Amino acid sequence: MQVQRFLIAFAWAAAAVLAVSAQAIASTGQPSSWQLGLQAAATPVMENIAWFHNLLLYIITAISLFVLLLLVIVMVRFNARSNPTPSKTTHNTLLEVAWTVIPVLVLVTIAVPSFRLLFFQQAIPQADVTVKATGKQWFWSYSYPDHGKFEFDSLMLQDKDRKPNQPRLLAVDNDLVVPVNKVVRVQVIGADVIHAFAVPAFGIKIDAVPGRLNETWFKAEREGVYYGQCSELCGKDHAFMPIAVRVVSDREFAAWIEETKKKYATGARDPLTVAAREVRTEH
């Protein structure tokens, strides 16, 4: 009994430490050093993903400790010294029903929220803003079909170009800008090979396939800059293809749209962006 109580107490303590540490260490919008948990959720989808992740963690921990407890009991009570005359029991109806029904209940407990989360992710609500992200080797191009015919490229900043508060390998020259508390539909396609558009804090990850338009959505509930990366191996510079999403107020978004229309409406690219793209391609 003392061993059993110790294991149960240890399990609860370990679960509490992991939960608190994960919440404390996970940062908003980008990874942090020694991070244990998921990035802090910035959308309803990610909040549901984090909740489901924690549910699975508790279930897996309970099952693992239960199996460990059984192993300890067997080793202590049924070794040759403690139990020189082993039982010859061939079956136990109650036990067999239990080890069939309990796993079924556990799987149902996992399946119900799993399907609810899947449908929540896949059912795209009425969008307030539509963004098209085109994956290219090795940068992203963004356009806003509902806000005019303009498109711009987004390339990773080199170390010499970064500001002190911009994260290395994640900061870009042109952010994807969206309004806060608005449903954003993201249309994703690849221009050359398969890429993947992924932003952990939003709980989105979808392949960018040439010739196929995939869709996902998010609704950012807090302003700020949220980083992601291409998550599909796409060539030698796959690791240098970040995503930066800047969430702003409605007024700031409207002003940014007007400014960006004037800058990119003719389809011309910033000479520095073109030069950077050419250098990246040559390498």
C-alpha positions in Angstrom: 0.0 0.0 0.0 2.8 2.4 0.8 4.3 1.8 -2.7 0.9 2.4 -4.3 0.4 5.7 -2.4 3.9 6.8 -3.3 3.4 6.2 -7.0 0.0 8.0 -7.0 1.5 11.0 -5.1 4.5 11.1 -7.5 2.2 11.0 -10.5 0.1 14.0 -9.4 3.2 16.0 -8.5 4.9 15.3 -11.8 1.7 16.2 -13.8 1.4 19.5 -11.8 5.1 20.4 -12.4 4.8 19.7 -16.1 1.6 21.7 -16.5 2.9 24.7 -14.7 6.3 24.6 -16.4 4.7 24.3 -19.8 2.5 27.3 -19.2 5.2 29.4 -17.8 7.9 28.7 -20.4 5.7 28.7 -23.5 6.0 32.2 -25.1 3.6 34.1 -27.3 4.3 34.1 -31.0 7.7 32.4 -31.1 9.6 29.6 -29.5 11.7 30.2 -26.4 14.8 28.6 -24.9 14.2 25.4 -23.0 10.5 25.5 -23.8 8.6 22.4 -22.6 5.0 23.0 -23.8 3.2 24.4 -26.8 3.4 28.0 -27.7 0.7 30.1 -26.0 -2.6 30.0 -28.0 -3.6 33.1 -30.0 -6.7 31.6 -31.7 -9.7 29.5 -30.6 -8.4 26.6 -32.7 -5.1 26.6 -30.9 -6.8 26.8 -27.5 -8.7 23.6 -28.4 -5.6 21.9 -29.6 -3.8 22.8 -26.4 -6.7 21.5 -24.3 -6.8 18.3 -26.2 -3.0 17.9 -25.9 -3.3 18.3 -22.1 -6.1 15.8 -22.0 -4.1 13.2 -23.8 -1.1 13.9 -21.6 -3.2 13.2 -18.4 -4.6 10.0 -20.0 -1.3 8.7 -21.1 0.3 9.5 -17.8 -2.4 7.7 -15.9 -2.2 4.6 -18.1 1.6 4.5 -17.8 1.5 4.8 -14.0 -1.2 2.1 -13.8 0.9 -0.3 -15.9 4.0 0.6 -13.7 1.9 -0.1 -10.6 0.8 -3.5 -11.9 4.4 -4.4 -12.7 5.6 -3.4 -9.2 2.8 -5.5 -7.6 3.6 -8.5 -9.7 7.3 -8.2 -8.9 6.7 -7.8 -5.2 3.8 -10.2 -4.5 4.3 -12.9 -7.1 8.0 -13.6 -7.2 9.2 -17.1 -6.3 10.1 -16.1 -2.8 6.8 -14.5 -1.9 4.6 -16.8 -3.8 6.3 -20.3 -4.1 3.0 -22.0 -5.1 1.6 -20.1 -8.1 -2.1 -19.9 -8.9 -3.4 -22.1 -11.7 -6.4 -19.8 -12.5 -7.2 -20.0 -16.2 -9.7 -17.2 -16.6 -11.6 -14.5 -14.7 -14.8 -13.2 -16.3 -15.0 -9.9 -14.4 -11.4 -9.1 -15.2 -11.8 -10.0 -18.9 -14.9 -7.8 -19.2 -13.0 -4.9 -17.4 -10.0 -5.0 -19.6 -12.2 -4.9 -22.6 -14.7 -2.2 -21.5 -12.3 0.2 -19.9 -10.0 0.6 -23.0 -13.1 1.2 -25.1 -14.3 3.9 -22.7 -10.8 5.5 -22.8 -10.8 5.5 -26.7 -14.3 7.0 -26.8 -13.1 9.7 -24.3 -10.3 10.5 -26.8 -12.3 10.1 -30.0 -15.2 12.5 -29.2 -13.2 15.7 -28.6 -10.8 14.6 -31.3 -13.5 14.6 -34.0 -15.0 17.8 -32.6 -11.6 19.5 -32.9 -11.1 18.1 -36.4 -14.5 19.4 -37.6 -13.8 22.8 -35.9 -10.5 23.1 -37.8 -11.9 22.0 -41.2 -15.2 24.0 -41.2 -14.1 27.4 -42.4 -16.5 30.1 -41.2 -17.5 33.2 -43.1 -14.3 35.1 -43.7 -13.7 38.7 -43.0 -10.3 38.7 -44.8 -8.9 36.4 -47.4 -5.2 36.0 -47.9 -3.4 33.9 -50.5 0.0 32.5 -49.6 2.1 31.1 -52.4 5.1 29.0 -51.4 8.2 29.4 -53.5 11.9 28.3 -53.2 12.5 29.7 -50.6 10.2 32.5 -49.6 6.5 33.3 -49.4 4.4 35.6 -51.6 1.2 37.1 -50.2 -1.9 38.7 -51.9 -5.2 39.9 -50.7 -7.9 39.0 -53.3 -10.6 41.0 -51.6 -8.6 44.2 -51.2 -7.2 44.8 -54.7 -4.7 43.3 -57.2 -1.4 43.4 -55.4 1.2 40.9 -54.3 4.4 41.1 -52.3 7.2 38.8 -51.3 8.4 37.9 -47.8 12.0 36.9 -47.3 13.9 36.0 -44.2 16.0 38.9 -42.8 19.8 38.4 -42.7 21.5 38.9 -39.4 23.0 42.2 -40.5 19.5 43.5 -41.3 17.7 42.4 -38.2 16.6 44.7 -35.4 17.6 43.7 -31.8 14.0 42.6 -31.0 13.6 40.5 -34.1 14.2 36.8 -33.7 17.0 35.1 -35.8 15.8 32.9 -38.6 12.2 34.0 -38.1 12.0 37.7 -38.9 11.1 38.7 -42.4 11.3 41.9 -44.5 7.5 42.0 -45.2 5.1 40.7 -42.6 1.7 39.2 -43.5 -0.7 41.7 -41.8 -4.2 40.8 -40.6 -6.8 42.5 -38.3 -7.4 41.3 -34.8 -10.6 39.4 -33.9 -11.4 38.8 -37.6 -11.8 35.5 -39.4 -8.9 35.1 -41.8 -9.2 32.6 -44.6 -5.8 31.5 -45.9 -5.6 30.0 -49.4 -2.3 28.2 -49.8 -0.6 27.0 -53.0 2.9 26.1 -54.1 4.6 27.6 -57.2 7.3 25.0 -57.6 7.5 22.2 -55.1 5.5 21.2 -52.0 5.8 23.6 -49.1 3.7 23.9 -45.9 2.3 27.0 -44.2 2.5 26.6 -40.4 2.1 29.0 -37.5 2.1 27.2 -34.2 0.4 29.9 -32.1 -2.5 29.8 -34.5 -2.8 26.0 -34.6 -2.6 25.9 -38.4 -0.5 23.8 -40.7 -1.4 23.1 -44.3 0.5 21.9 -47.4 1.2 24.3 -50.3 0.9 22.0 -53.3 1.6 23.2 -56.9 -1.6 23.2 -58.9 -3.9 22.7 -55.8 -5.5 25.4 -53.7 -5.7 24.4 -50.0 -7.6 26.4 -47.4 -7.4 26.9 -43.7 -8.4 29.7 -41.3 -7.6 31.4 -38.0 -9.0 34.2 -35.8 -6.2 35.9 -33.9 -7.5 37.3 -30.6 -4.5 39.3 -29.6 -2.3 41.9 -31.4 1.3 41.1 -31.9 3.7 39.3 -34.3 3.4 35.5 -34.6 6.1 33.4 -36.3 6.0 30.2 -38.2 8.0 28.3 -40.8 7.7 26.2 -43.9 7.1 22.7 -42.5 7.6 20.6 -45.6 11.1 19.7 -46.8 11.4 21.8 -50.0 15.1 22.0 -50.8 18.4 23.3 -49.6 17.0 26.5 -48.0 14.0 24.9 -46.5 15.2 26.0 -43.0 15.3 29.6 -44.1 11.7 30.1 -45.2 10.0 31.7 -42.1 6.5 33.2 -41.8 5.7 36.3 -39.8 2.1 37.3 -39.2 1.5 40.8 -37.7 -1.9 41.2 -36.0 -3.1 44.8 -35.8 -6.2 46.8 -35.1 -8.8 47.4 -37.8 -7.7 51.0 -38.2 -4.0 50.0 -38.6 -5.0 47.2 -41.1 -7.0 49.6 -43.2 -4.1 52.1 -43.3 -1.7 49.3 -44.1 -3.9 48.1 -47.0 -4.0 51.5 -48.6 -0.3 52.0 -48.2 0.5 48.5 -49.6 -1.9 49.0 -52.6 0.1 52.1 -53.6 3.4 50.3 -53.2 2.6 47.0 -55.0 -0.6 47.7 -57.1 1.4 47.9 -60.3 2.9 44.4 -59.7 6.4 45.8 -59.3 8.6 44.3 -56.6 10.9 46.2 -54.3 14.4 46.2 -55.9 15.9 45.0 -52.6 13.4 42.1 -52.5 14.1 41.1 -56.0 17.9 41.2 -55.4 17.5 39.2 -52.2 15.4 36.6 -54.0 18.0 36.3 -56.8 20.8 35.9 -54.3 18.8 33.2 -52.5 18.1 31.4 -55.7 21.7 31.5 -56.8 22.8 29.9 -53.5 
